[in-house]
Amino acid sequence: FVDKKPIEWKINLKNKEVGKETRIVFEAKLLKNWYVYGTDIQVSDGPLATKIVLEPNDTYEIIGNLKAIDPKSKYDEIWDGNITYFKDQGVFVQNIKILKPNFKITGKIVAQTCSEIDGNCVFNTKEFKFE
């Protein structure tokens, strides 16, 4: 059992200018011998791809899907398909457009981290808010 969280998140909103497209950057730092899945999992009953859940409101607009930046890719025998993942650290980006000066963006990032040593997997969520 892990006595520390296998993943820590740093979440930043890059630009808060109204009317401009910007991005939320999610930086993951992982414990040694742990990995987190990317956003592209090509198996139907496979592991949980990293995703974000944003609370909708009229102060911002989501543009596109969450993107994993330069993940590793491999064929996974357990899931019988291709997966993307990060070891040590990883970066995910969600593009948005801020529509109003008094914007409020709340949500959470949801991920599955797994140990390379014993195969143990842990679900992780991290809530965030920008105003």
C-alpha positions in Angstrom: 0.0 0.0 0.0 1.2 3.5 -0.8 1.7 5.8 2.1 2.0 8.8 -0.2 -0.2 9.8 -3.1 1.3 8.4 -6.3 0.5 11.6 -8.2 0.5 15.3 -7.4 -1.1 17.9 -9.6 -0.2 21.5 -10.3 -3.0 23.3 -12.2 -2.6 26.7 -13.9 -4.8 28.9 -16.0 -2.4 30.5 -18.4 -4.3 33.7 -19.4 -7.4 35.3 -17.9 -8.1 37.8 -20.7 -11.8 38.0 -21.6 -12.6 37.1 -25.2 -9.3 35.3 -25.8 -8.6 31.6 -26.1 -6.4 30.3 -23.3 -5.5 27.0 -21.7 -5.6 25.2 -18.4 -2.4 23.3 -17.9 -2.4 20.2 -15.7 1.1 19.1 -14.6 1.4 15.7 -13.0 4.4 14.6 -10.9 4.5 10.9 -10.2 6.3 8.8 -7.6 9.1 6.6 -8.8 7.8 3.4 -10.5 4.3 4.8 -11.0 2.6 5.9 -14.2 -0.6 7.7 -15.2 -2.7 6.9 -18.3 -2.9 9.5 -21.1 -6.1 10.6 -22.9 -5.9 8.1 -25.7 -6.8 4.5 -24.7 -7.6 2.3 -27.7 -9.3 -0.5 -25.8 -13.0 -0.7 -25.0 -12.9 -2.2 -21.5 -9.5 -0.8 -20.6 -8.0 1.4 -18.0 -9.4 4.9 -17.2 -8.0 7.5 -19.5 -7.2 10.8 -17.8 -10.0 13.3 -18.2 -11.4 16.5 -16.8 -14.9 17.2 -15.7 -15.8 20.9 -15.9 -19.0 22.4 -14.3 -20.7 24.2 -17.2 -21.7 27.9 -17.0 -21.9 30.9 -19.3 -18.6 32.5 -18.3 -16.4 30.3 -20.4 -16.5 27.9 -23.3 -14.6 24.6 -23.7 -12.6 24.3 -26.9 -11.8 20.8 -28.0 -10.8 17.9 -25.8 -8.2 17.5 -23.1 -4.8 16.8 -24.7 -1.9 14.8 -23.3 1.4 16.5 -24.4 3.9 14.0 -25.7 2.9 10.8 -23.8 4.6 7.5 -24.3 2.7 4.8 -26.1 2.8 1.1 -25.9 0.8 -2.1 -26.6 -0.5 -3.4 -23.3 -1.0 -7.1 -23.1 -3.3 -6.9 -20.1 -5.7 -4.7 -22.0 -5.0 -6.2 -25.4 -4.6 -2.8 -27.0 -2.6 0.4 -27.3 -2.4 2.9 -24.4 -0.7 6.2 -23.7 0.9 7.0 -20.4 3.3 9.2 -18.5 6.1 8.2 -16.1 7.8 10.6 -13.7 5.8 13.6 -15.0 3.2 14.5 -17.6 1.4 17.5 -19.0 -2.3 17.7 -20.0 -3.9 20.8 -21.6 -7.5 21.9 -22.0 -8.2 24.9 -24.3 -11.0 27.3 -23.2 -12.3 30.8 -24.0 -13.2 33.2 -21.2 -16.4 34.9 -22.1 -17.1 37.2 -19.1 -14.9 39.3 -16.7 -16.3 37.6 -13.6 -15.6 34.1 -14.8 -15.8 31.0 -12.7 -14.2 27.7 -13.8 -14.6 24.8 -11.5 -14.0 21.1 -12.1 -11.8 18.2 -11.4 -9.2 16.1 -13.1 -9.8 12.3 -12.9 -6.9 9.9 -13.5 -5.8 6.3 -12.9 -2.2 5.7 -11.6 -0.6 2.3 -11.5 2.5 0.8 -10.0 5.1 -0.9 -12.2 6.2 -3.0 -9.3 3.0 -4.7 -8.1 0.4 -3.6 -10.7 -1.7 -1.9 -8.0 -3.8 0.9 -9.5 -5.3 3.9 -7.7 -8.0 6.3 -8.9 -7.2 9.9 -8.3 -9.3 13.1 -8.4 -8.1 16.7 -7.9 -10.6 19.5 -7.8 -9.7 23.0 -9.0 -11.3 26.5 -9.3 -10.4 29.7 -11.1 -12.3 33.0 -10.6 
